[in-house]
């Protein structure tokens, strides 16, 4: 069963690399924020998988929930900042 969790974690890490591409080379600010939010969400799931591998799910669930909450608040703050700055939908040159 550990192999399933390990391969799921590796697949999730590959998906995080694809989201990293969107976060780095997104044409708009919204694309970049969605990429960063996707990386944060996948990191929370990856923390749960690590907890399953180490058989300490109770500890890693708390860490994953705290990380997901911080990720959500950071994306809200960034979107609020770019909305006030009127640069949320501007295209990169």
Steps between C-alpha positions, in 0.01 A plus 500: 500500500793731560590479131160639407553800728854547371399492133204727571737747663736490204212555258380790713850648496498479119167684493651763727775556245235565235331750731838661563533562128163680504604700805828612342397557139131586528401779266285678759513552874190283542674206331796538731282514810306192390830318446625592847166402656510163322852436630385580854200269475709217363754554778227449760404170336867402478535561875212260562670239280823544696301447818362177357850381411633570851179372665456830686194637321373684809804726515520565126129581469547790742799627304316463168194687629713786629689517170178495297353778713812715456495432125136608477558819699807587293311462172216714634744769610684496167179518299377787716831682450496461123133596482569824687803564282286452186754260355320170541418441134789684335697303244875463514690676216 
